[in-house]
Amino acid sequence: MVDQHAQIAILPGAGPLQHKARVALESHRLTIAKNWLNRMISEIEDLHTLETFPAQESIKASLDILEGLALALDDDRVLEEFEPGGAYYEKSASMGLVGSGTAADIISVCRNMHSLESAIWELMVDTLRREDQNVLRLVMRLRRGLNGISMAATQACQARANGELDRMAYTDVLTGLYNRRHLLRELERNTEVYRRYHHPFSLIMLDLDNLKGLNDTYGHAAGDSALRHVATVMKASTRDVDVACRWGGDEFMILMPETEKRVVEIVAGRIDESLRNTKLRVDSGLLTLEVSVGSSSCPVDGTESELLLQEADASLYRLKAHKRRGNLPASESSTNA
């Protein structure tokens, strides 16, 4: 904290006006702090936030901040402490640690800060001469508009940041598909929809054949390109309502609402055919990618998420076992022809 007894860097032109404003702010800081904190508490709408509100710390911080504002009226050095990294800046930051960081909390903090500013301006108007009061009233009107601009910009920035965080939380970085977490959430939602309204849906599980061999022969960059290529083909072969995700490693999953088993086989065949017809460029050559496909449908294979995932996985590995033996069952050979 700034030493109040150190030599003050007096502003050029500082005189009776600054002195009068400083005395008024120092003598009324307790009243302003109490009203300000009451406003902050009145904005709290949930019991947990109210119970954890740091009342004692907030009282001390608000009194210190108001004292700093009074000193800053005629001391450049104190004013600098309200800039990032300064002592008063850090104390002021503590006043924003209320709630859980939602958009509503940010707006509430902005309103509280505006309430503090309004209280100080009103005190100045009551303290100064009539001609100075008119100037301050003009400044107050301008500041009200500017505070609204700041509040709107802050809220928009925070909303966009939250949207980006949500996208990152449910997106696979390598392929741009949804990740496992998002598909599991959508799977639970679709099973609930089936229980209530009997709307069918299906799952397709795909496994990129021999990804390990591709990595060992051409390097992991080639393996990453292969995974991205599969993701591109999946996107082109599915509807907007379908949920295509990278399940993990070399496995992918597609959730298809309002889709029965026969349609799933058609889509799986379309993906496999597209992969065979589109080559992946690796070094100076072209590679053909192949996938093994499993599937399950609700309600044919079950109505619970776990059962549907187990059946999709089991049917995929049945196909891989047949591939190793070189004989595909009739129901699966059409998909992997």
C-alpha positions in Angstrom: 0.0 0.0 0.0 1.2 3.5 -0.7 2.8 5.3 2.3 0.5 8.2 3.0 3.4 10.1 4.7 5.6 10.0 1.7 6.0 13.1 -0.4 2.9 13.6 -2.6 3.3 14.1 -6.3 0.9 17.1 -6.5 -1.0 17.5 -9.7 -0.4 20.7 -11.7 -3.2 23.1 -10.8 -4.2 21.1 -7.8 -5.9 23.5 -5.3 -9.0 24.1 -3.3 -11.2 22.0 -5.7 -9.2 18.8 -5.2 -8.8 19.5 -1.5 -12.5 19.9 -1.1 -13.3 16.7 -3.0 -10.7 14.8 -1.1 -12.0 15.9 2.3 -15.6 15.0 1.3 -14.6 11.5 0.1 -12.5 10.8 3.2 -15.2 11.9 5.6 -18.0 10.0 3.8 -16.2 6.8 2.8 -17.8 4.7 5.6 -21.3 5.7 4.4 -20.4 5.1 0.8 -18.9 1.7 1.6 -21.9 0.6 3.6 -24.3 1.5 0.9 -22.2 -0.1 -1.7 -21.9 -3.4 0.1 -25.6 -3.4 0.8 -26.2 -3.1 -2.9 -23.7 -5.9 -3.6 -25.5 -8.2 -1.1 -28.9 -7.4 -2.4 -27.8 -8.6 -5.9 -27.0 -12.1 -4.6 -29.8 -14.5 -5.5 -28.6 -17.9 -4.1 -28.1 -19.0 -0.6 -24.6 -20.6 -1.1 -23.2 -17.3 -2.6 -24.7 -15.3 0.3 -23.3 -17.7 2.9 -19.8 -17.5 1.4 -19.8 -13.8 0.8 -16.6 -12.4 2.3 -18.2 -9.6 4.3 -15.3 -8.6 6.6 -12.8 -8.7 3.7 -15.1 -6.7 1.5 -15.6 -4.0 4.1 -11.9 -3.6 4.6 -11.2 -3.7 0.9 -13.9 -1.1 0.1 -12.7 1.3 2.8 -9.1 1.0 1.5 -10.2 1.6 -2.1 -12.2 4.7 -1.2 -9.3 6.0 0.8 -7.1 5.4 -2.2 -9.5 7.3 -4.5 -9.3 10.2 -2.1 -5.5 10.2 -2.1 -5.4 9.8 -5.9 -7.3 13.1 -6.4 -4.1 15.0 -6.0 -1.4 12.3 -6.1 -0.2 10.8 -9.4 1.7 8.1 -7.7 -1.4 6.8 -5.8 -3.4 7.0 -9.0 -0.9 4.7 -10.7 -1.7 2.1 -8.0 -5.2 1.7 -9.6 -3.6 0.4 -12.8 -2.9 -3.3 -13.4 -0.3 -4.6 -11.0 -0.9 -1.8 -8.5 -2.0 -2.3 -4.9 -5.4 -0.7 -5.2 -5.9 -2.6 -8.5 -5.5 -5.9 -6.7 -7.8 -4.8 -3.9 -10.4 -3.8 -6.5 -10.2 -7.2 -8.2 -11.3 -8.9 -5.0 -14.6 -7.1 -5.2 -15.4 -9.1 -8.4 -15.0 -12.5 -6.7 -18.7 -13.0 -6.1 -20.9 -15.8 -7.5 -19.7 -18.5 -9.9 -18.5 -16.4 -12.8 -21.7 -16.6 -14.9 -22.8 -13.9 -17.3 -25.4 -12.8 -14.8 -22.6 -12.4 -12.1 -20.5 -10.3 -14.4 -23.5 -8.0 -15.1 -24.2 -7.8 -11.3 -20.5 -6.8 -10.7 -20.7 -4.1 -13.4 -23.9 -2.7 -11.8 -22.3 -2.7 -8.4 -19.3 -0.8 -9.7 -21.6 1.7 -11.4 -23.5 2.1 -8.1 -20.2 3.0 -6.4 -19.4 5.5 -9.1 -22.8 7.1 -8.8 -22.5 7.4 -5.1 -19.2 9.2 -5.4 -20.4 11.5 -8.1 -23.5 12.5 -6.1 -21.3 13.2 -3.1 -19.1 15.5 -5.3 -22.2 17.3 -6.6 -23.4 18.0 -3.1 -19.9 19.3 -2.1 -18.9 21.6 -5.0 -20.1 25.0 -6.2 -23.1 25.4 -8.5 -21.0 26.0 -11.6 -18.9 22.9 -10.9 -22.1 20.9 -10.2 -23.3 21.5 -13.7 -20.0 20.1 -15.2 -20.2 17.1 -12.9 -23.8 16.3 -13.9 -22.7 16.4 -17.6 -19.9 14.0 -16.8 -22.3 11.7 -14.8 -24.6 11.4 -17.9 -21.7 10.6 -20.2 -20.3 8.1 -17.7 -23.7 6.4 -17.5 -23.7 5.8 -21.2 -20.1 4.7 -21.2 -20.8 2.2 -18.4 -23.6 0.7 -20.5 -21.2 0.3 -23.4 -18.6 -1.3 -21.2 -21.2 -3.7 -19.7 -22.5 -4.8 -23.0 -19.1 -5.4 -24.5 -18.0 -7.3 -21.4 -21.1 -9.5 -21.5 -20.6 -10.2 -25.2 -16.9 -11.1 -24.7 -17.7 -13.4 -21.8 -20.5 -15.1 -23.8 -18.3 -15.8 -26.7 -15.5 -17.1 -24.5 -17.9 -19.5 -22.8 -19.2 -20.6 -26.2 -15.7 -21.4 -27.3 -14.9 -23.2 -24.1 -18.1 -25.3 -24.5 -17.0 -26.1 -28.1 -13.6 -27.2 -27.0 -15.0 -29.3 -24.2 -17.0 -31.4 -26.7 -14.7 -31.4 -29.8 -11.9 -33.7 -30.7 -8.9 -31.5 -31.5 -7.4 -33.7 -34.2 -10.4 -34.4 -36.4 -12.9 -31.6 -35.5 -15.5 -34.2 -34.8 -17.4 -34.4 -31.5 -15.6 -36.2 -28.7 -16.7 -39.2 -26.6 -18.1 -37.0 -23.8 -20.5 -35.3 -26.2 -21.7 -38.6 -27.8 -22.4 -40.2 -24.4 -24.5 -37.1 -23.5 -26.4 -37.3 -26.7 -26.8 -41.1 -26.3 -28.4 -40.6 -22.9 -30.7 -38.0 -24.3 -31.8 -40.2 -27.2 -32.5 -43.2 -24.9 -34.7 -40.9 -22.8 -36.5 -39.7 -25.9 -37.1 -43.4 -26.9 -38.5 -44.2 -23.4 -41.0 -41.3 -23.6 -41.9 -41.2 -27.3 -40.6 -44.5 -28.8 -38.4 -42.8 -31.4 -35.8 -45.2 -32.7 -32.1 -44.4 -33.2 -29.0 -46.3 -34.2 -25.2 -46.3 -33.6 -22.5 -47.0 -36.0 -19.0 -47.9 -34.7 -16.1 -47.7 -37.1 -12.5 -48.9 -36.6 -9.7 -47.8 -38.9 -8.0 -50.9 -40.0 -4.2 -51.2 -39.4 -3.6 -47.7 -38.0 -0.6 -49.1 -36.1 1.0 -50.4 -39.2 0.4 -47.0 -40.9 2.1 -45.2 -38.0 5.0 -47.7 -37.9 5.6 -47.4 -41.7 5.0 -43.8 -42.5 5.0 -42.0 -39.1 2.4 -40.6 -36.8 1.8 -37.6 -39.1 0.5 -40.0 -41.7 -1.7 -41.7 -39.1 -3.1 -38.4 -38.1 -3.9 -37.6 -41.7 -5.7 -40.9 -42.1 -7.8 -40.2 -39.0 -8.7 -36.7 -40.4 -9.5 -38.3 -43.7 -12.0 -40.8 -42.1 -13.6 -37.9 -40.2 -14.0 -35.9 -43.5 -15.7 -38.9 -45.2 -18.0 -39.4 -42.1 -19.1 -35.8 -42.2 -19.9 -36.0 -46.0 -21.8 -39.2 -45.5 -24.1 -38.2 -42.6 -26.9 -35.8 -42.0 -26.7 -32.6 -40.0 -28.8 -34.2 -37.2 -26.4 -37.2 -36.9 -23.7 -37.0 -34.2 -20.3 -38.1 -35.6 -17.5 -38.4 -33.0 -14.1 -39.8 -32.5 -14.6 -42.5 -29.9 -10.9 -42.9 -29.1 -7.7 -43.9 -30.8 -8.7 -45.4 -34.2 -12.4 -45.8 -33.4 -15.2 -43.6 -34.4 -18.9 -43.5 -33.6 -22.0 -42.1 -35.3 -25.4 -41.6 -33.5 -28.3 -41.4 -35.9 -31.6 -40.3 -34.6 -34.8 -41.6 -36.1 -32.9 -44.3 -37.9 -33.5 -48.1 -38.1 -31.0 -50.9 -38.6 -31.5 -51.3 -42.4 -30.7 -47.6 -42.9 -27.6 -47.9 -40.8 -26.2 -50.6 -43.0 -26.7 -48.4 -46.0 -24.8 -45.5 -44.4 -22.0 -47.7 -43.2 -21.6 -49.1 -46.7 -21.5 -45.6 -48.1 -18.7 -44.6 -45.8 -16.7 -47.7 -46.5 -17.2 -47.2 -50.3 -16.1 -43.6 -50.1 -12.9 -44.5 -48.2 -12.1 -47.1 -50.9 -12.7 -44.6 -53.7 -10.8 -41.7 -52.2 -7.0 -42.2 -51.7 -4.9 -40.8 -49.0 -1.6 -39.2 -50.2 1.3 -40.4 -48.1 4.8 -39.3 -49.1 4.9 -40.0 -52.8 2.2 -42.6 -52.9 -1.5 -43.1 -52.5 -3.1 -45.4 -49.9 -6.6 -46.9 -49.7 -8.0 -46.8 -46.2 -10.4 -49.5 -44.9 -12.6 -49.6 -41.9 -14.4 -52.3 -40.0 -18.0 -51.4 -39.0 -20.3 -52.5 -36.2 -23.7 -51.2 -35.3 -26.7 -51.4 -33.0 -30.2 -50.0 -33.0 -32.8 -49.1 -30.5 -35.0 -50.9 -29.7 -33.9 -54.0 -31.7 -30.7 -54.4 -29.8 -31.8 -52.9 -26.6 -33.1 -49.7 -25.1 -30.3 -48.9 -22.6 -27.1 -47.0 -23.5 -24.7 -49.6 -22.1 -26.4 -52.5 -24.0 -26.3 -50.5 -27.3 -22.7 -49.6 -26.9 -21.8 -53.3 -26.1 -23.7 -54.6 -29.2 -22.0 -52.1 -31.5 -18.6 -53.0 -30.1 -19.3 -56.7 -30.3 -20.6 -56.6 -33.9 -17.5 -54.7 -34.9 -15.1 -57.2 -33.4 -17.1 -60.1 -34.9 -16.5 -58.6 -38.3 -12.8 -58.1 -37.6 -12.6 -61.7 -36.6 -14.2 -62.8 -39.8 -11.9 -60.6 -41.8 -8.9 -62.3 -40.2 -10.3 -65.7 -41.2 -11.1 -64.3 -44.7 -14.8 -65.2 -44.6 -17.4 -62.5 -44.1 -21.0 -63.4 -43.1 -23.6 -62.4 -45.7 -25.1 -59.6 -43.5 -21.8 -57.9 -43.2 -20.1 -58.7 -46.5 -22.4 -56.2 -48.3 -21.2 -53.4 -46.0 -17.5 -54.2 -46.4 -17.5 -55.4 -50.0 
